[in-house]
């Protein structure tokens, strides 16, 4: 007997496809053609914590109570463990921020619950790159299980 699918799971393309999509999206965001996308994505520019390599990543931003967040299971977010400076380009303007990694399953689950409530379950799945097994907003415990199993974390960005 197989176990049921998890109530919440990460839903994004394989790494190589995601990498290629990010490169195309990054190029579009820097061009006049990408003007319509520039309000739906932000570009994070930061230096790797250990490698000292420069990174630029387009992400979907999430605003909650006036704060800017990124939610992902991608490992680049570890560069923000302990806090790190980051330049954020949004709608053609670049500003300096401080990014702080949030790894507590309970805190990330609460953030996911609030974002899902704000977006609505259908839109939240698309914006957060998650898949919900059933209609409606998953429970806090379902989100906690997903955060633990899928290694989802968040980054809070504060303007400096």
C-alpha positions as a Python dict, from the first residue, in 0.01 Angstrom:
ca = {
    (1, 'X'): (0, 0, 0),
    (2, 'X'): (140, 338, -95),
    (3, 'X'): (130, 633, 136),
    (4, 'X'): (-86, 929, 35),
    (5, 'X'): (75, 1224, -138),
    (6, 'X'): (179, 1502, 99),
    (7, 'X'): (-74, 1780, 151),
    (8, 'X'): (182, 2038, 31),
    (9, 'X'): (477, 1980, -200),
    (10, 'X'): (720, 2189, -403),
    (11, 'X'): (616, 2222, -765),
    (12, 'X'): (879, 2360, -998),
    (13, 'X'): (1064, 2232, -1304),
    (14, 'X'): (1387, 2032, -1279),
    (15, 'X'): (1699, 2228, -1183),
    (16, 'X'): (1843, 2260, -1536),
    (17, 'X'): (1512, 2388, -1677),
    (18, 'X'): (1475, 2630, -1387),
    (19, 'X'): (1833, 2751, -1439),
    (20, 'X'): (1768, 2818, -1809),
    (21, 'X'): (1435, 2988, -1734),
    (22, 'X'): (1607, 3213, -1478),
    (23, 'X'): (1873, 3316, -1731),
    (24, 'X'): (1610, 3405, -1991),
    (25, 'X'): (1397, 3587, -1733),
    (26, 'X'): (1697, 3779, -1600),
    (27, 'X'): (1779, 3897, -1953),
    (28, 'X'): (1419, 3997, -2017),
    (29, 'X'): (1399, 4192, -1691),
    (30, 'X'): (1701, 4399, -1798),
    (31, 'X'): (1549, 4481, -2138),
    (32, 'X'): (1265, 4713, -2248),
    (33, 'X'): (1069, 4401, -2345),
    (34, 'X'): (1061, 4293, -1981),
    (35, 'X'): (887, 4607, -1854),
    (36, 'X'): (560, 4419, -1803),
    (37, 'X'): (744, 4153, -1600),
    (38, 'X'): (929, 4399, -1380),
    (39, 'X'): (633, 4439, -1143),
    (40, 'X'): (594, 4062, -1098),
    (41, 'X'): (959, 3975, -1038),
    (42, 'X'): (1255, 4124, -857),
    (43, 'X'): (1621, 4055, -921),
    (44, 'X'): (1838, 3976, -621),
    (45, 'X'): (2208, 4062, -656),
    (46, 'X'): (2436, 3934, -383),
    (47, 'X'): (2774, 3777, -314),
    (48, 'X'): (2803, 3413, -213),
    (49, 'X'): (2877, 3362, 154),
    (50, 'X'): (3157, 3109, 99),
    (51, 'X'): (3239, 3130, -273),
    (52, 'X'): (3244, 3510, -293),
    (53, 'X'): (3087, 3463, -637),
    (54, 'X'): (2842, 3730, -759),
    (55, 'X'): (2486, 3605, -809),
    (56, 'X'): (2180, 3755, -978),
    (57, 'X'): (1851, 3570, -935),
    (58, 'X'): (1505, 3669, -1054),
    (59, 'X'): (1243, 3573, -796),
    (60, 'X'): (875, 3626, -731),
    (61, 'X'): (849, 3876, -446),
    (62, 'X'): (599, 3837, -164),
    (63, 'X'): (490, 4134, 45),
    (64, 'X'): (332, 4081, 382),
    (65, 'X'): (262, 4359, 631),
    (66, 'X'): (499, 4589, 442),
    (67, 'X'): (791, 4343, 447),
    (68, 'X'): (942, 4181, 138),
    (69, 'X'): (1000, 3804, 142),
    (70, 'X'): (1134, 3530, -83),
    (71, 'X'): (1019, 3172, -26),
    (72, 'X'): (1212, 2885, -185),
    (73, 'X'): (1365, 2545, -137),
    (74, 'X'): (1663, 2634, -358),
    (75, 'X'): (1995, 2617, -178),
    (76, 'X'): (2113, 2967, -278),
    (77, 'X'): (1905, 3096, 12),
    (78, 'X'): (2170, 2962, 252),
    (79, 'X'): (2381, 3263, 152),
    (80, 'X'): (2150, 3464, 380),
    (81, 'X'): (2209, 3256, 694),
    (82, 'X'): (2320, 3506, 958),
    (83, 'X'): (2214, 3794, 733),
    (84, 'X'): (2373, 3939, 421),
    (85, 'X'): (2358, 4253, 207),
    (86, 'X'): (2161, 4231, -118),
    (87, 'X'): (2068, 4468, -398),
    (88, 'X'): (1708, 4433, -512),
    (89, 'X'): (1595, 4559, -850),
    (90, 'X'): (1219, 4609, -874),
    (91, 'X'): (1032, 4799, -1140),
    (92, 'X'): (1356, 4944, -1277),
    (93, 'X'): (1490, 5072, -941),
    (94, 'X'): (1772, 4916, -743),
    (95, 'X'): (1784, 4951, -364),
    (96, 'X'): (2010, 4816, -90),
    (97, 'X'): (1862, 4566, 154),
    (98, 'X'): (1964, 4326, 428),
    (99, 'X'): (1840, 3969, 382),
    (100, 'X'): (1786, 3743, 681),
    (101, 'X'): (1721, 3369, 638),
    (102, 'X'): (1420, 3229, 825),
    (103, 'X'): (1455, 2854, 882),
    (104, 'X'): (1217, 2786, 1171),
    (105, 'X'): (952, 2546, 1033),
    (106, 'X'): (684, 2708, 1247),
    (107, 'X'): (771, 3062, 1133),
    (108, 'X'): (796, 2966, 764),
    (109, 'X'): (468, 2770, 791),
    (110, 'X'): (297, 3075, 942),
    (111, 'X'): (431, 3290, 657),
    (112, 'X'): (305, 3038, 399),
    (113, 'X'): (-35, 3027, 568),
    (114, 'X'): (-64, 3406, 564),
    (115, 'X'): (50, 3431, 201),
    (116, 'X'): (-190, 3154, 93),
    (117, 'X'): (-477, 3325, 273),
    (118, 'X'): (-389, 3655, 106),
    (119, 'X'): (-344, 3514, -246),
    (120, 'X'): (-615, 3250, -226),
    (121, 'X'): (-523, 2880, -256),
    (122, 'X'): (-523, 2858, -637),
    (123, 'X'): (-312, 3168, -697),
    (124, 'X'): (-83, 3083, -401),
    (125, 'X'): (17, 2752, -561),
    (126, 'X'): (139, 2936, -870),
    (127, 'X'): (307, 3227, -691),
    (128, 'X'): (474, 3010, -425),
    (129, 'X'): (565, 2719, -660),
    (130, 'X'): (377, 2477, -436),
    (131, 'X'): (116, 2211, -501),
    (132, 'X'): (-174, 2150, -263),
    (133, 'X'): (-325, 1801, -261),
    (134, 'X'): (-675, 1929, -190),
    (135, 'X'): (-872, 2245, -255),
    (136, 'X'): (-854, 2516, 7),
    (137, 'X'): (-577, 2636, 232),
    (138, 'X'): (-369, 2357, 388),
    (139, 'X'): (-346, 2344, 765),
    (140, 'X'): (-55, 2492, 957),
    (141, 'X'): (61, 2136, 1034),
    (142, 'X'): (55, 2053, 661),
    (143, 'X'): (275, 2356, 593),
    (144, 'X'): (512, 2262, 878),
    (145, 'X'): (548, 1910, 731),
    (146, 'X'): (620, 2057, 385),
    (147, 'X'): (877, 2300, 522),
    (148, 'X'): (1057, 2012, 695),
    (149, 'X'): (1027, 1759, 411),
    (150, 'X'): (1095, 1994, 120),
    (151, 'X'): (1348, 2214, 305),
    (152, 'X'): (1151, 2531, 233),
    (153, 'X'): (1277, 2848, 393),
    (154, 'X'): (1215, 3220, 359),
    (155, 'X'): (1424, 3534, 345),
    (156, 'X'): (1302, 3862, 489),
    (157, 'X'): (1447, 4168, 317),
    (158, 'X'): (1478, 4495, 507),
    (159, 'X'): (1574, 4821, 335),
    (160, 'X'): (1896, 4980, 464),
}
